[in-house]
Amino acid sequence: MTTASRQSLLRSAFAVIALLTAWEIAGRTIFIPAVLPAPSVILGETWTRTLSGLLVLDVAMSASRILVGFLAGSLLGAVLGLLFGALEPVRRAFEPIVQFFRFIPPIAWLTPVLIWFGIGEMGKWVLITYTTTFMVLLNTLAGFAEPLRDRMRAARVFGAGPWRAFWHVRLPATVPWIVGGMRIGMGNSFQTLIVAEMLASNEGLGHLILNSRIQLSTEGMFVGILGIAVLGIAADFGFRALTRRVFSRHRLGW
């Protein structure tokens, strides 16, 4: 680790410690636990829920829903984006449909999805897939539209047909855009997951937040909120590590 990296890490750690200290003081001297519980109270509630197994179940259910919906939406969005980019008549035919549906937020589909799929896992997977698909699709199209005249011309000079030029030139150039869309879509997936779990679930971090609110357990709500943050950070860290390894030849920007 370089000196600059160590200094950056120390500054970040200092900022976190300062925030937690100020929060602890405010939670114990200014606010009552029902309004703003101190970090130590939240930590105690987290430990209690972990020992009971309830928090582990909530985290596992939320993580599994994100994984299924995110992967399905990323695959669908990337395939459609490449198809629309490679075949202009197809893109022109389906672009009005894409533009129509992408402005409808996932929460608007919650009631129809509950009617069609019930309160089981399928409905949550569908909503998360819907959220992720459009972000990846639009980012893929943006990458596909990037001008590569010189590279494509060089490929044709060396005898590459349309398919080989697509596979060896166009697709590699689009990969960073696809991966970038996936990373952005992951954040949107978490938002959709929490709403779906709040309104149609008996477990998960979203359900934990809603149930804690009903029980007037503010510390339980903060356990759920912090659980989402930690799960999101872990998912993003894992995603970046995996994509750096798999797409090491591409400039991903992280």
N, C-alpha and C positions, 0 to 999 in steps of 0.2 A: 504494500500500500504506500502510495506516495505521500509526501508531506502535505500537499494540497488536499488530498483525499482525507487524511487524518484530521486536518483542520476543519474541513467541511463536516465530517462526522461529529466532531466535538461541538461545533456550533449548533448542529441539529439536536444533539443530545441535551445541550444546555437549554435550548429553546423549549424542548419537551418537558424537562425537569422544572423550568421556571413556570410553565403553564400549569402543570400538575400541582405545584406548590401553591400558586395563587388560587387555583380552584379548590384545593383542600382547605385553605384558610377561609375563603369565601363561604364554602359549604358548611363550615363549622361555626362561623361567627356572624355571618350576615343572613344566610338563607336557612330555612328548615329543610330536613331531608325530603319532605313531600314536594318541595319546589326545586331544589338543586342539591341532590345528595353529593357528599364528598367522594373523591376517588377511592378512599379507603373503604367506604360503605359499599360502593359499586363493586370493588374487588372482593369484598366479603360475600356479596350476593352471587358474584360469578363463581366463587369457590364452592358455595353451597349448592348451586345448580349443577356444577360440574360433578360434584360427588354424588348427587342424586341421579345423574345420567340424563337429566332433562335437557341441559344445554348441549351436550354431545349429540343427542338426537336431533335437536333443532338445527344445529350447524350441519350435520350430515345430510338432513333432508334438503336444506337450502342449497348446499353445495351440489348435491346430485341433480336437483332441478336446473340449476344454472348450467351444469356440465352438459346435460342432454340438450336443453334448448339452445345453448350457445353454439355447440358443435353443429347441430342441425341447421340453425340459421346461418352460420358461417359457410357451411358447405353449399346450401341452397343459394345464398347471396353471391358467392364466388362463381358458381356454375352459371347462374343466370347473367351475372355481369359479363363474364367472358363470352357467353353465347350472344348476348345483345351487342357487345362490342365487335365481335367477329362478323356477325351477320346483320348488316344495317337494316334490311327489310324486316327482320324479326324485331329489332329494336324499335323501329318506327311503328310497328303494329301493336306492340305491347307497352310502349312508353306511356300512353295516356292512362292505362290501367295502373301502372306503377305509380305515376304521379298522383292518381286519385287516392290510392290506398295508403301511400306513405305519409299523408297528412292526417290520417285518422289515428289518434293515439291508442296504444294498446288497452288503456283503461276503458275506452269506449266499447271495446269488444268483450269486456268481462262478462256482462250478462248474457249475450248470445253464446259465448263459449261455455258458460255454465249450463245453459240449456242444451247445447249440443253434446258436450263431453262430460257433464257432471262436475262434482267437486274433487274428482280424483286427480291423478298426476298428469293425465293427458292434456287437460285444459291448461295447466300451468306451462307444460312444455310448448304447447301451441302458441301461447301468448309470448313467451320468451323467444321462440323461433321467429315469430312475426316481427318482434322488436329488432332482432339482430339482422334479419335478412336484408332490410332496406338499407341499413348503414353499410353493410359489406357490399351490397350490389352497387350502390351509388359510388362508393369509393373505388370499386373495381372498374366501373365505367370511366371514372375520372382518370385513372391510371392508363386505361386502354386508349383514351383519347390523346395521351401524350405523344407529340410528334417524334417519330423515330425514322425519318426519311433516309438518313444516311445509313443506318444499320440495316433497314429493310432493303435498300438499294444494294448494299454490299452482299447481303444474303442472296439476292437474286443473281448478282454477278457470279457468285460461286455455285450457282445451279440449284439453290434451294427453292422448292415449290412452296405453295401457300401454306400447306400443313407444317413443313419443316421450318419455314420462316416464323410461323406462329409459335411453334414449340420452342425454338431456340432463340428467338429474338423478342417477340411480343410478350409471351408469357413471363419470362424472367424479368422483363422491365415492369410488369404489372404486379409482381409478387409483393414488393414493398407497399403498394397501395392496398392490396388485399389484406395484408397483415395489419396495416394501420387501421383499416376499417373494422377489422375484428377487434382490435384493442379498444376502439371507441365504442363499438357495439357491446362490448362486455360491460362497460359502465351502464349503458342503457338497459341491459339485461337485468342488472341488479335492481334498478328502479322498478322495472316491471314485476320482478319476482316478489319484492316486498309488498307491493299493492295487491298482487294476487293472493299472497299468503295472509294478508290482513283480512281479506274479504271472503276467502274460500279455502280455508285450510285449518287443520287441527294440530299442526306442528310446523316448525320452521321459525326463523328469526322474525319474520313479519308477524306471524301469529303471536310470538312471544311479546312483541311490542304492543299489539292490540290488547292481548289478554292482560298484560300488566297495567295498561291504562284503565281497563274496566275494573280491575282490582285495586286501583289507586296505588299501585306499587311503582313509584317513580324510579327506584333503583333497578327494578326489573326492566323497565323501558330502556334505561341507559345500558344495561347488559346487552339487550338486543341491538341497540344502535351501535355500540362499540364492536359487537360481534360481526355486524355487517361490514364495518370498516376494516376489521382485521381480516375477515374472509376475502374482501375485495383486494386488499393489499397483497395477500398471499397469492390470490389468483393472478393478479397482474404480474407479480414477481415471477411466478412459475411460467406464465405465458411468455414473458420477455426472455427468460432463460432458455425455454424450449425453442422459441423462434430464432434466437441467436445461434443455437446449435444446428437446427435444421436448415436454416437459410443463411448460413455463414458467408456465402458468396455474395449476398445482397446487402445493400446499405439500408439498414432498417432504422437508423437514427437512435438506437438505444443499446 
